[in-house]
Amino acid sequence: MKRTYATYAISCHCGAIHARFRRDETDETLVAWDCNCSDCAMRRNVHFMVRGEDLWLVMNADDRSESTTHDARRSYEENTILYQWGTKTAVRRFCKTCGVLPFYVPRSNPDGFGVTLACVDWGDDGAPAVEVRNYDGVNWEKSHAETGIAEQTAAKRH
């Protein structure tokens, strides 16, 4: 099957953080995760997974770059604050101005990104159908083994 990709924008509330990601449009339903770990539960972070190579930083909403530039990386690091805890596998960089976390590197998928569903601009066509699944972050190891979440950022066979 020939795959079709579309590109979407991500930003925090104040617009200091911008990124873009590619999504395989042949996947009709987007699987998002509602995690009950102490961090996600407090933020009500419903998120979906994106492969690492399918997300890149951009300077602003009008930037149509197809990869992260040095300036975009520097701007991202200057406008965010790093927060890590527990295993320190997850990398969370919150906006210094508005406090929003539009995307992060999750412990469950260190080869990709968790994108906060509410931070995506889906464009004129709107969001795809979304199936929200529960992830038991309180019992992380068991949920990781049972849900198949890691497969969502694994390299896809074309």
C-alpha positions as CSV (number, residue, x, y, z in Angstrom):
1,M,0.0,0.0,0.0
2,K,1.3,3.4,-0.9
3,R,1.6,5.7,2.1
4,T,0.4,9.3,2.1
5,Y,1.9,11.8,4.6
6,A,0.6,15.1,5.7
7,T,2.4,17.7,7.8
8,Y,0.9,19.5,10.8
9,A,2.0,22.3,13.1
10,I,2.5,22.1,16.9
11,S,2.8,25.0,19.3
12,C,2.5,26.0,22.9
13,H,-0.1,28.4,24.1
14,C,2.0,31.6,23.7
15,G,3.6,30.6,20.5
16,A,7.2,30.6,21.7
17,I,7.6,26.8,20.8
18,H,6.9,25.6,17.3
19,A,7.4,22.2,15.6
20,R,6.0,20.3,12.7
21,F,5.4,16.6,12.3
22,R,4.5,14.2,9.5
23,R,1.6,11.7,9.9
24,D,0.9,8.7,7.8
25,E,-2.6,9.5,6.5
26,T,-3.2,5.8,5.5
27,D,-3.7,5.3,9.3
28,E,-7.3,6.6,9.5
29,T,-7.6,6.6,13.2
30,L,-5.1,8.3,15.4
31,V,-4.3,6.4,18.7
32,A,-3.9,8.8,21.6
33,W,-3.0,7.8,25.2
34,D,-4.6,9.0,28.5
35,C,-1.9,8.1,31.0
36,N,-2.5,8.1,34.8
37,C,1.2,8.4,35.9
38,S,1.7,11.2,38.4
39,D,2.9,13.7,35.7
40,C,0.4,13.1,32.9
41,A,-2.5,12.8,35.3
42,M,-1.8,16.2,36.9
43,R,-1.6,17.8,33.4
44,R,-4.4,15.8,31.8
45,N,-1.9,15.1,29.0
46,V,-3.7,13.1,26.3
47,H,-0.9,12.5,23.8
48,F,-0.1,10.5,20.7
49,M,3.2,9.1,19.5
50,V,5.3,10.3,16.5
51,R,8.4,8.7,15.2
52,G,11.6,10.6,16.0
53,E,12.4,11.4,12.4
54,D,8.9,12.6,11.8
55,L,9.0,15.6,14.1
56,W,11.2,18.7,13.8
57,L,11.6,22.1,15.4
58,V,10.8,25.3,13.4
59,M,11.3,29.0,14.3
60,N,7.7,30.2,14.0
61,A,4.2,29.3,12.6
62,D,5.2,30.4,9.0
63,D,8.5,28.4,8.9
64,R,8.1,25.6,6.3
65,S,11.5,24.0,7.0
66,E,11.6,20.2,6.6
67,S,14.2,19.7,9.3
68,T,15.5,21.3,12.5
69,T,17.9,24.1,11.9
70,H,20.5,25.3,14.4
71,D,18.6,28.5,15.0
72,A,15.4,26.5,15.7
73,R,17.2,24.3,18.2
74,R,18.7,27.3,20.0
75,S,15.4,29.1,20.2
76,Y,13.7,25.9,21.6
77,E,16.4,25.5,24.2
78,E,16.3,29.2,25.2
79,N,12.5,29.2,25.4
80,T,12.0,26.0,27.5
81,I,13.0,24.6,30.8
82,L,14.0,21.0,31.3
83,Y,12.1,18.9,33.8
84,Q,13.1,15.3,34.5
85,W,12.3,12.9,37.3
86,G,12.3,9.2,38.2
87,T,14.4,7.3,35.6
88,K,15.2,10.5,33.7
89,T,14.4,8.7,30.5
90,A,11.6,11.1,29.6
91,V,12.7,14.5,28.4
92,R,10.2,17.2,29.1
93,R,10.9,20.8,28.1
94,F,8.1,23.2,29.2
95,C,7.7,26.6,27.7
96,K,9.2,29.2,30.0
97,T,6.5,31.7,29.2
98,C,3.2,29.8,29.2
99,G,4.2,26.5,30.9
100,V,2.7,24.3,28.1
101,L,4.4,21.1,27.0
102,P,3.5,20.7,23.4
103,F,5.6,17.5,22.9
104,Y,8.2,15.5,24.7
105,V,10.4,12.4,24.6
106,P,8.4,9.8,26.7
107,R,9.8,7.0,28.7
108,S,7.7,4.6,26.8
109,N,9.0,5.7,23.4
110,P,12.5,7.2,23.8
111,D,13.0,6.9,20.0
112,G,10.1,9.2,19.3
113,F,7.9,12.0,20.7
114,G,4.6,12.2,22.6
115,V,2.6,15.1,21.1
116,T,0.0,16.8,23.2
117,L,-3.3,16.3,21.3
118,A,-4.6,19.8,22.2
119,C,-1.4,21.5,20.9
120,V,-1.8,20.5,17.2
121,D,-3.2,22.7,14.5
122,W,-4.9,20.2,12.2
123,G,-5.6,22.8,9.5
124,D,-8.8,23.3,7.6
125,D,-9.7,19.6,7.4
126,G,-9.7,19.2,11.2
127,A,-8.4,16.4,13.3
128,P,-8.6,12.8,12.2
129,A,-10.7,10.3,14.1
130,V,-9.0,9.8,17.5
131,E,-9.2,6.6,19.6
132,V,-8.1,7.4,23.2
133,R,-6.6,4.4,25.0
134,N,-5.8,4.2,28.7
135,Y,-2.2,3.8,29.7
136,D,-1.6,2.6,33.3
137,G,1.4,4.7,34.2
138,V,1.0,3.8,37.8
139,N,1.9,0.2,36.8
140,W,4.2,1.3,34.0
141,E,6.2,-1.8,33.2
142,K,3.0,-4.0,33.0
143,S,1.2,-1.4,30.8
144,H,4.3,-1.0,28.6
145,A,4.4,-4.7,28.0
146,E,0.7,-5.1,27.4
147,T,-0.3,-2.0,25.3
148,G,2.2,-2.2,22.4
149,I,2.9,1.5,22.7
150,A,6.6,1.1,21.8
151,E,5.6,-0.1,18.4
152,Q,4.0,3.2,17.5
153,T,7.5,4.8,17.1
154,A,9.3,1.8,15.7
155,A,10.5,2.0,12.1
156,K,7.7,1.2,9.7
157,R,8.2,-1.2,6.8
158,H,7.2,0.4,3.5
